[in-house]
Amino acid sequence: PLDPVRFLPLLPMTPNEAAWKRVHGAGALQERWLTSGTDLRDPARTSVSLD
């Protein structure tokens, strides 16, 4: 028997968010998104505040 198929979530991010994630980690970026109420499904959204 084969292993079940797994679907991984794809979270679009801006180039600034990607750079910040490399330095601070994925968990820290997800926390920023949650605290600011970021709608990750919005393709026209701006970068979350990374200050």
C-alpha positions in Angstrom: 0.0 0.0 0.0 1.1 3.5 -0.7 1.2 6.4 1.8 -1.8 8.7 1.7 -1.6 11.9 -0.3 -0.7 14.9 1.8 -1.7 18.4 0.8 0.6 21.1 2.1 -0.6 24.7 2.6 0.7 27.3 0.3 1.0 30.7 2.0 1.8 33.5 -0.4 4.1 36.2 1.0 5.7 39.4 -0.1 9.5 39.5 -0.8 10.0 41.5 2.4 8.1 38.9 4.4 10.2 36.1 2.9 13.4 37.9 3.9 12.1 38.5 7.4 11.1 34.8 7.6 14.6 33.7 6.8 16.0 35.7 9.7 13.3 35.2 12.3 11.7 32.0 11.3 8.3 30.8 10.0 6.6 30.8 13.4 7.5 34.4 14.0 6.0 35.4 10.6 2.9 33.5 11.2 2.5 35.2 14.6 2.8 38.6 12.8 0.1 37.6 10.4 -2.2 36.4 13.1 -1.8 39.5 15.4 -2.4 41.9 12.5 -5.4 39.9 11.1 -3.8 39.4 7.7 -6.0 37.8 5.0 -3.5 35.5 3.3 -6.1 34.7 0.5 -6.1 38.3 -0.7 -3.7 38.5 -3.7 -3.6 42.3 -3.6 -2.7 42.6 0.1 0.3 44.6 1.3 3.1 43.3 3.5 2.5 43.0 7.2 4.3 45.5 9.4 7.7 43.9 10.2 9.1 46.6 12.5 
